[in-house]
Amino acid sequence: MRRAAGQTSTNAFSRVVDLLVEHRIRLDALEHVLKETNPLAHELYLGTIENLQAKKAGEVHQVLTQMLQSQPSES
């Protein structure tokens, strides 16, 4: 039973990775089209992506800090 559950989770994980790769390829293609058709909009897009990445990094750091502070210290 456990093996079947493990196989199911592996298959689900593989499907998620496949979808992420597929969407990344599409985003890269759309970015290329945007760069060729409207360089100004492309620069705005890149700036927005950088801002979102910085915001995400800050949020991840905050969550990790909270998790570490909430764990009992092992002395």
C-alpha positions as CSV (number, residue, x, y, z in Angstrom):
1,M,0.0,0.0,0.0
2,R,2.8,2.4,0.9
3,R,4.6,1.7,-2.3
4,A,1.4,2.6,-4.3
5,A,1.1,5.8,-2.4
6,G,4.8,6.6,-3.0
7,Q,4.4,5.9,-6.7
8,T,1.3,8.1,-6.9
9,S,3.1,11.0,-5.3
10,T,6.1,10.5,-7.6
11,N,3.8,10.6,-10.7
12,A,2.0,13.7,-9.4
13,F,5.4,15.4,-8.8
14,S,6.5,14.4,-12.2
15,R,3.4,15.9,-13.8
16,V,3.8,19.1,-11.8
17,V,7.4,19.4,-13.0
18,D,6.3,18.8,-16.6
19,L,3.7,21.5,-16.4
20,L,6.2,24.0,-14.9
21,V,8.7,23.3,-17.7
22,E,5.9,23.6,-20.3
23,H,4.8,27.0,-18.9
24,R,8.4,28.2,-18.6
25,I,8.9,27.5,-22.3
26,R,5.7,29.4,-23.2
27,L,6.7,32.3,-21.0
28,D,10.1,32.5,-22.6
29,A,8.5,32.4,-26.1
30,L,6.1,35.2,-25.1
31,E,8.9,37.3,-23.6
32,H,10.9,36.9,-26.9
33,V,7.9,38.1,-28.9
34,L,7.4,41.0,-26.5
35,K,11.0,42.0,-26.8
36,E,10.8,42.0,-30.6
37,T,7.5,43.8,-30.8
38,N,7.7,46.3,-28.0
39,P,11.1,46.9,-26.3
40,L,9.7,49.4,-23.9
41,A,7.0,47.1,-22.6
42,H,9.7,44.4,-22.4
43,E,11.8,46.6,-20.1
44,L,8.7,47.2,-17.9
45,Y,8.0,43.5,-17.8
46,L,11.6,42.8,-16.7
47,G,11.4,45.5,-14.0
48,T,8.1,44.0,-12.7
49,I,9.7,40.5,-12.6
50,E,12.7,41.8,-10.7
51,N,10.4,43.5,-8.2
52,L,8.3,40.4,-7.7
53,Q,11.4,38.2,-7.2
54,A,12.7,40.6,-4.5
55,K,9.3,40.7,-2.8
56,K,9.1,36.9,-2.9
57,A,12.6,36.6,-1.5
58,G,11.7,38.9,1.4
59,E,8.5,36.9,2.1
60,V,10.4,33.6,2.1
61,H,13.1,35.0,4.4
62,Q,10.4,36.3,6.8
63,V,8.6,32.9,6.9
64,L,11.8,31.0,7.4
65,T,12.8,33.3,10.2
66,Q,9.5,32.8,11.9
67,M,9.7,29.1,11.5
68,L,13.2,29.0,13.0
69,Q,12.1,31.2,15.9
70,S,9.1,29.1,16.6
71,Q,11.1,25.8,16.8
72,P,12.2,24.8,20.2
73,S,15.9,25.0,20.6
74,E,17.8,21.7,21.0
75,S,20.5,22.2,23.6
